[in-house]
Amino acid sequence: MLERGEHSDEQVRVEGKVPREGRTNLEKQEESDSEKLDADVRRLGKGAIVAMGGRVGGRVMLLVSQVILARVLGPAGFGLYALGWTVMQIVSLIAPLGTHDGVIRFGSPAWKKTTVCSVRFLCAEYSSLR
């Protein structure tokens, strides 16, 4: 008579599984790695859902605010607002003028020299243009 949790040789052969007690350390390690991978994939999926939900929520809020502004300001006022908003978006794209690349290129050698003044200067320059 089999105790609870035990398998007969026939059951093992039919199911194609090896009981836990009969597994090698390598098989146990592979199973552990597989479980860790599954947990990481689930965590990544949850993070992606949260990020996508945040983006969608932000877009919905932007749409609602635009509709409210259009109703409150009227056609002429909203047209001026939209024009100003567009100009500000274009300026914010052009304003850094390659500062990102400059900080990466010139910041790395300054960081290696451990000259705090030059690193602070580059960070201040970057943040002022941003």
Sequence and secondary structure as in RCSB ss.txt:
>XXXX:A:sequence
MLERGEHSDEQVRVEGKVPREGRTNLEKQEESDSEKLDADVRRLGKGAIVAMGGRVGGRVMLLVSQVILARVLGP
AGFGLYALGWTVMQIVSLIAPLGTHDGVIRFGSPAWKKTTVCSVRFLCAEYSSLR
>XXXX:A:secstr
   TT   HHHHHHHT   GGG  HHHHHHHHHHHHHHHHHHHHHHHHHHHHHHHHHHHHHHHHHHHHHHHHHHH
HHHHHHHHHHHHHHHHHHHTTTTHHHHHHHHHHHHHHTT HHHHHHHHHHHHHH 
